Amino acid sequence: MSVSPLVADATSHTPASPQQIDALAEGAAQLGFEIVEVSGTLDAIDEDSREQLRSLDALKAGARRILAANQSVSDAVAKVRDRTKVSEDMLHALVDEVRRTAPVTQELATWVAALETRIDDVADMLAKVRKSNEAITSIAGQVNILAINAKIEAARAGDAGRGFAVVAEEVNALSHKTSSAAKQISGQVENLSGWIDRLTEETRSYSRVANDVHSGATRTDEAVENVRESVEKTQTDAQEISDHAGDVRQSGDGFAPAFSKIGEGAADTATRINATRERLHTLIELSETLVQGTVAIGGASTDAPFIDRVLADAAELGRRLERAVSAGEIAETALFDRSYHPISGTDPVQLLAPYTDVTDRHFPEVQEAALAFDDRVVFCAAIDTNGYLPTHNKKFSRPQGRDPVWNAANARNRRIFDDRVGLKAGANTDPFLLQVYRRDMGGGAFMMMKDLSAPIHVNGRHWGGLRLAYKI
């Protein structure tokens, strides 16, 4: 089994050489890089698992809503079946009643039609009686004239015509009675004819009503039969829906435990992933401490020039803020005022602090110069203790547009970066802090970088820190 040079030196109590310390510093930095890479992957997995849990919760909630809706359907179908059963019974009774009354309406229509025929016959007979009576009246008139003439002739005959005069008188009286009786008959016939005419008209109206009743009864029978068939079909459909609802309920009862089991497994996995993330974060901090320790004991790592640069620039920014306070540009209380005001219409939200205009005037010269220090430098920007970044490099301070994804990558000034790296950089009071992290570039893009920061002090008070980020 081989032993590394560092271990061999440690067991032999031989002091480590500068080359070994440099190697340790580089190894610590590489270790931090690998841990951060794994941590970033776990962060993505953790977010995915949480999203899956949210989706599973939504799925479970949806399943519960489906089962609840299915139960409502079952209840509604049960009520439909009960009500259609009552309706079906009533319709059966109505169909029977309609069919019982159909022959009666048919008989009524037939009787009315026959009555109309008989009334027409009576009207014809009355017409004949009227004609005969008119003839009788005419004959009686003629007999009356004859009787009058006979009386005149009898008077001319004297005694010889006396007996004939008596007969003529009787004939005349008889013609008067006949004429009077004929007039009475005519009057009665006229009255009876009027009654017959009215009866005929009413009978015809009754006949039409009877026919309409009969036709309506037939149509009613057909309509009721159609309704009865529809109700029966509704009963059948309701039963089919009820059967399907039963299948849904049975299926729901079956997959509900499966959902619970999956949810428990996913929750357990998410818990373990989160615990692993926390342990990795601890490892990241340990690796950062190891890197800083190796540099502190003289490790000449590749980070040394960046460390010197950020220490000098942080001190310069602190002096510039002190001069601004001395010149009356801003009160020291305002410089440490952590009240932020959102800028309307920004997405992601940008904010203004009481000192933003001061940093806009005094920070760009130092921060922009740091970009030219090394090709690997990505940005150099100061933040306060809450991670608020008032003034960024010009290339990251472009005006926002309509696309939030573009804004997130190109308008990074006036925003709070309260992630782990940002908060630690702002809160750090050690001479410097070296962190390895995955920088969110917006739109789901990440870049592995080192974040080197040094505290900014103003008149002995910790204001924030200067972040110098560069590619690995």
C-alpha positions in Angstrom: 0.0 0.0 0.0 1.6 3.3 -1.1 1.6 6.3 1.2 1.3 9.9 -0.2 4.2 12.2 0.3 2.1 14.4 2.6 1.2 11.5 4.9 4.7 10.2 4.9 6.0 13.7 6.0 3.3 13.9 8.6 4.1 10.5 10.2 7.8 11.3 10.1 7.2 14.8 11.6 9.0 16.4 8.7 7.7 19.9 7.9 5.9 20.2 4.6 7.7 21.8 1.8 6.3 24.9 0.0 5.6 22.7 -3.0 3.6 20.3 -0.8 1.6 23.2 0.7 1.0 24.5 -2.8 -0.2 21.0 -3.8 -2.4 20.9 -0.8 -3.9 24.2 -1.7 -4.6 23.1 -5.2 -6.0 19.8 -4.0 -8.3 21.6 -1.5 -9.5 23.9 -4.3 -10.1 21.0 -6.6 -11.9 19.2 -3.8 -14.1 22.2 -3.2 -14.8 22.3 -7.0 -15.9 18.6 -7.0 -18.0 19.0 -3.9 -19.8 22.0 -5.3 -20.4 20.2 -8.6 -21.9 17.3 -6.7 -23.9 19.7 -4.5 -25.2 21.5 -7.5 -26.3 18.2 -9.0 -28.0 17.3 -5.7 -29.6 20.8 -5.6 -31.1 20.1 -9.1 -32.2 16.6 -8.0 -33.6 18.0 -4.8 -35.6 20.6 -6.7 -36.8 17.9 -9.1 -37.8 15.7 -6.2 -39.7 18.6 -4.6 -41.4 19.3 -7.9 -42.3 15.6 -8.2 -43.7 15.8 -4.7 -45.7 18.8 -5.6 -46.9 17.1 -8.8 -47.7 14.0 -6.8 -49.6 16.1 -4.3 -51.5 17.7 -7.1 -52.1 14.3 -8.6 -53.4 13.0 -5.3 -55.6 16.1 -4.9 -56.8 15.6 -8.5 -57.6 11.9 -7.7 -59.5 13.0 -4.6 -61.5 15.5 -6.7 -62.2 12.8 -9.3 -63.4 10.4 -6.6 -65.5 13.2 -5.0 -66.9 14.1 -8.4 -67.5 10.5 -9.1 -69.4 10.1 -5.8 -71.4 13.2 -6.7 -72.2 11.5 -10.1 -73.2 8.3 -8.3 -75.5 10.3 -5.9 -77.0 12.2 -8.8 -77.5 9.1 -10.9 -79.2 7.4 -7.9 -81.6 10.3 -7.6 -82.2 10.2 -11.4 -83.0 6.5 -11.2 -85.4 7.0 -8.3 -87.1 9.9 -10.0 -87.3 8.3 -13.3 -88.7 5.2 -11.6 -91.5 7.3 -10.2 -92.0 9.0 -13.5 -92.0 5.6 -15.3 -94.8 4.3 -13.0 -96.8 7.5 -13.6 -96.3 7.3 -17.3 -97.4 3.7 -17.4 -100.6 4.7 -15.6 -101.1 7.6 -17.9 -100.6 5.4 -21.0 -103.2 3.0 -19.7 -105.6 5.9 -19.0 -105.1 7.4 -22.4 -105.6 4.0 -24.0 -108.8 3.5 -22.0 -110.2 6.8 -23.0 -109.3 6.4 -26.7 -112.3 4.1 -27.5 -114.6 6.5 -25.6 -113.5 9.5 -27.6 -113.8 7.4 -30.8 -117.4 6.4 -29.8 -118.1 10.0 -29.0 -116.9 11.2 -32.3 -118.9 8.5 -34.1 -122.1 9.3 -32.1 -121.7 13.0 -32.8 -121.2 12.3 -36.5 -124.3 10.1 -36.5 -126.3 12.8 -34.6 -125.3 15.3 -37.2 -126.6 13.0 -39.9 -129.9 12.4 -38.1 -130.3 16.2 -37.5 -129.8 16.7 -41.2 -132.5 14.2 -41.9 -134.9 16.0 -39.5 -134.1 19.3 -41.2 -135.0 17.7 -44.6 -138.3 16.4 -43.1 -139.1 19.9 -41.7 -138.4 21.4 -45.1 -140.9 19.0 -46.6 -143.4 19.8 -43.9 -142.9 23.5 -44.6 -143.6 22.9 -48.3 -146.7 20.8 -47.5 -148.0 23.3 -45.1 -147.5 26.0 -47.6 -149.5 24.0 -50.1 -152.2 23.5 -47.4 -152.3 27.2 -46.7 -152.6 27.9 -50.5 -155.4 25.4 -50.9 -157.2 26.8 -47.8 -157.0 30.2 -49.4 -158.4 28.9 -52.6 -161.2 27.0 -50.7 -162.0 30.2 -48.8 -162.4 32.1 -52.1 -164.6 29.3 -53.4 -166.7 29.4 -50.3 -167.1 33.2 -50.7 -168.2 32.7 -54.3 -170.6 30.0 -53.3 -172.2 32.2 -50.7 -172.6 34.9 -53.3 -174.2 32.5 -55.8 -176.4 31.0 -53.0 -177.7 34.5 -52.2 -178.6 35.1 -55.8 -180.5 31.8 -55.9 -182.8 32.9 -53.1 -184.6 30.2 -51.2 -183.3 27.6 -53.6 -179.8 28.3 -52.7 -180.3 28.6 -48.9 -179.1 25.1 -48.1 -176.1 25.5 -50.4 -175.4 28.8 -48.5 -175.2 26.9 -45.2 -172.7 24.5 -46.8 -170.7 27.3 -48.2 -170.7 29.0 -44.8 -169.3 25.8 -43.2 -166.7 25.4 -45.9 -165.7 29.0 -45.4 -165.4 28.5 -41.7 -163.4 25.3 -42.3 -161.0 27.1 -44.7 -160.5 29.8 -42.0 -159.7 27.1 -39.4 -157.4 25.3 -41.9 -155.6 28.5 -42.8 -155.2 29.4 -39.1 -153.9 25.9 -38.3 -151.6 26.1 -41.2 -150.3 29.4 -40.0 -149.7 27.9 -36.5 -147.9 25.0 -38.1 -145.8 27.3 -40.1 -144.8 29.2 -37.0 -144.0 26.0 -35.2 -142.0 24.7 -38.2 -140.1 28.0 -38.4 -139.3 27.8 -34.7 -138.3 24.2 -35.0 -136.2 25.0 -38.0 -134.4 27.6 -36.1 -133.7 25.1 -33.3 -132.6 22.6 -35.8 -130.3 25.1 -37.5 -128.7 26.0 -34.2 -128.5 22.3 -33.2 -126.9 21.5 -36.5 -124.2 24.2 -36.1 -123.5 23.1 -32.5 -123.4 19.5 -33.6 -120.9 20.3 -36.3 -118.8 22.2 -33.7 -119.1 19.2 -31.3 -118.1 17.0 -34.2 -115.0 19.0 -34.9 -114.1 19.0 -31.1 -114.8 15.3 -30.9 -112.5 14.7 -33.9 -109.9 16.9 -32.4 -110.2 15.1 -29.1 -109.8 11.8 -30.8 -106.8 13.0 -32.9 -105.3 14.6 -29.8 -105.8 11.4 -27.8 -104.0 9.5 -30.5 -101.2 12.0 -30.6 -101.1 12.1 -26.8 -100.9 8.3 -26.7 -97.9 8.4 -29.1 -96.2 11.3 -27.2 -96.7 9.6 -23.9 -95.4 6.4 -25.3 -92.3 8.2 -26.6 -91.8 9.8 -23.2 -92.1 6.4 -21.5 -89.5 5.0 -23.9 -87.2 8.0 -23.1 -87.6 7.4 -19.4 -86.8 3.8 -19.8 -83.7 4.7 -21.8 -82.8 7.2 -19.1 -83.1 4.4 -16.6 -80.9 2.2 -18.7 -78.3 5.0 -19.2 -78.4 5.9 -15.5 -77.7 2.3 -14.6 -74.8 2.2 -17.0 -73.4 5.4 -15.6 -73.8 4.0 -12.1 -71.9 0.9 -13.2 -69.1 3.0 -14.6 -69.0 5.1 -11.5 -68.6 2.0 -9.5 -65.7 1.0 -11.6 -64.1 4.4 -11.1 -64.6 4.2 -7.4 -63.1 0.7 -7.3 -60.1 1.9 -9.3 -59.7 4.9 -7.1 -59.8 2.8 -4.0 -57.1 0.7 -5.6 -54.7 3.5 -6.6 -55.1 5.7 -3.6 -52.8 3.4 -1.4 -50.4 3.3 -4.3 -50.3 7.1 -4.4 -49.7 7.1 -0.7 -46.9 4.6 -0.9 -45.3 6.5 -3.8 -45.7 9.8 -1.9 -44.1 8.3 1.3 -41.2 6.9 -0.8 -40.7 10.3 -2.6 -40.9 12.2 0.6 -38.4 9.9 2.3 -36.1 10.3 -0.8 -36.4 14.0 -0.7 -35.6 14.1 3.0 -32.5 12.0 2.5 -31.4 14.1 -0.5 -31.9 17.3 1.6 -29.9 15.8 4.4 -27.1 14.9 2.0 -27.2 18.4 0.6 -26.8 19.8 4.1 -23.8 17.5 4.7 -22.4 18.6 1.3 -22.8 22.2 2.3 -20.8 21.5 5.4 -18.2 19.8 3.3 -18.1 22.9 1.0 -17.5 25.1 4.0 -14.8 22.7 5.3 -13.1 22.7 1.9 -13.3 26.5 1.7 -11.7 26.7 5.2 -9.0 24.3 4.1 -8.3 26.4 1.0 -8.1 29.5 3.1 -5.9 27.8 5.7 -3.4 26.5 3.1 -3.2 30.0 1.6 -2.8 31.5 5.0 0.2 29.3 5.8 1.9 30.3 2.6 0.3 28.1 -0.1 1.1 29.8 -3.4 -2.1 28.7 -5.1 -3.3 30.1 -8.4 -5.7 32.2 -6.3 -3.0 34.3 -4.7 -3.0 37.1 -7.3 -6.8 37.3 -7.1 -6.7 37.5 -3.3 -4.2 40.4 -3.4 -6.4 42.2 -6.0 -9.7 41.8 -4.1 -8.1 42.9 -0.8 -6.7 46.0 -2.4 -9.9 46.9 -4.2 -12.1 46.3 -1.2 -9.9 48.6 0.8 -10.1 51.2 -1.9 -14.0 51.0 -2.0 -14.1 51.5 1.7 -11.9 54.6 1.4 -14.1 56.0 -1.3 -17.2 55.6 0.8 -15.5 57.3 3.8 -14.6 60.2 1.5 -18.2 60.5 0.3 -19.4 60.6 4.0 -16.7 63.2 4.8 -17.7 65.3 1.8 -21.3 65.3 2.8 -22.5 63.4 -0.2 -24.3 61.0 2.1 -24.8 60.6 5.8 -23.3 57.6 7.4 -26.7 56.5 8.8 -28.0 56.5 5.2 -25.0 54.5 4.0 -26.0 51.8 6.5 -29.7 52.1 6.0 -31.0 48.8 4.6 -34.4 49.9 3.4 -34.9 48.9 -0.2 -37.6 50.2 -2.6 -38.7 48.2 -5.6 -38.4 49.7 -9.0 -41.9 49.6 -10.6 -42.2 47.3 -13.7 -39.0 45.3 -13.2 -38.8 41.6 -13.6 -36.8 40.2 -11.8 -37.5 42.9 -9.3 -34.8 45.6 -9.0 -34.5 47.8 -5.9 -33.1 51.2 -4.9 -31.3 51.8 -1.5 -30.5 55.2 0.1 -26.9 54.8 -1.1 -27.4 53.5 -4.7 -26.6 56.8 -6.4 -23.4 57.1 -4.3 -22.1 53.6 -5.3 -23.0 54.4 -8.9 -20.6 57.4 -8.8 -17.7 55.8 -6.9 -17.7 52.0 -7.6 -17.5 51.6 -11.4 -13.9 52.8 -11.8 -12.6 50.1 -9.4 -14.9 47.4 -10.5 -14.4 47.9 -14.3 -10.6 47.9 -13.8 -10.8 44.5 -12.1 -12.4 43.0 -15.3 -9.1 43.7 -17.2 -7.0 42.2 -14.4 -7.3 38.6 -15.8 -9.1 37.0 -18.7 -10.8 34.6 -16.2 -12.5 37.3 -14.3 -16.3 37.3 -14.9 -17.5 40.1 -12.7 -16.4 42.3 -9.8 -19.1 43.9 -7.7 -19.7 45.1 -4.2 -22.7 44.0 -2.1 -23.9 45.0 1.3 -24.4 42.7 4.3 -27.8 41.5 2.9 -26.5 40.5 -0.5 -27.9 43.7 -2.2 -25.8 44.6 -5.2 -26.4 48.3 -6.0 -23.9 48.9 -8.8 -22.7 46.1 -11.1 -20.3 46.0 -14.0 -21.6 47.8 -17.1 -22.0 44.6 -19.1 -24.4 43.3 -16.4 -26.3 46.6 -15.9 -28.2 46.8 -19.1 -31.8 48.2 -19.1 -34.4 45.5 -18.6 -36.5 44.4 -21.5 -39.7 42.4 -21.7 -38.1 38.9 -21.3 -37.5 38.0 -17.6 -35.0 35.3 -18.6 -32.9 37.9 -20.6 -33.2 40.3 -17.7 -31.9 37.8 -15.2 -28.7 37.4 -17.2 -28.1 40.9 -18.4 -29.7 43.3 -15.8 -28.1 42.0 -12.6 -27.6 45.3 -10.9 -29.9 46.7 -8.1 -30.9 43.2 -7.1 -30.5 41.1 -3.9 -28.5 37.9 -4.2 -29.4 36.1 -1.0 -28.1 32.7 -2.0 -25.5 30.9 0.2 -22.5 32.4 -1.6 -23.9 35.9 -1.8 -24.9 36.1 1.9 -21.6 34.6 3.1 -19.7 37.1 0.9 -21.7 40.0 2.4 -21.5 38.8 6.0 -17.8 37.7 5.9 -15.4 39.7 8.2 -12.3 37.6 7.7 -9.6 39.1 5.5 -10.9 37.1 2.5 -13.4 34.4 1.7 -12.9 31.9 -1.2 -15.9 30.0 -2.3 -16.5 27.6 -5.2 -20.1 27.8 -6.6 -22.3 27.2 -9.6 -23.4 30.6 -10.8 -26.9 30.9 -12.1 -26.6 32.6 -15.5 -30.4 32.7 -16.1 -32.4 30.5 -18.4 -31.3 27.3 -16.6 -27.6 27.9 -17.5 -24.9 27.5 -14.8 -21.2 28.2 -14.7 -18.7 26.7 -12.2 -16.8 29.6 -10.7 -14.7 30.8 -7.8 -16.1 33.6 -5.7 -13.4 35.5 -3.9 -14.6 38.3 -1.5 -13.1 40.7 1.0 -15.0 42.8 3.5 -15.5 46.6 3.0 -15.2 48.7 6.1 -16.3 52.3 6.5 -14.9 54.2 9.5 -14.4 50.9 11.2 -18.0 49.6 10.5 -18.6 46.5 8.3 -20.6 47.7 5.3 -20.5 44.6 3.1 -18.0 42.9 0.8 -16.4 43.1 -2.7 -16.9 40.0 -4.8 -14.4 39.0 -7.5 -15.7 36.0 -9.5 -13.6 34.2 -12.0 -13.7 31.0 -14.0 -12.0 27.8 -12.8 
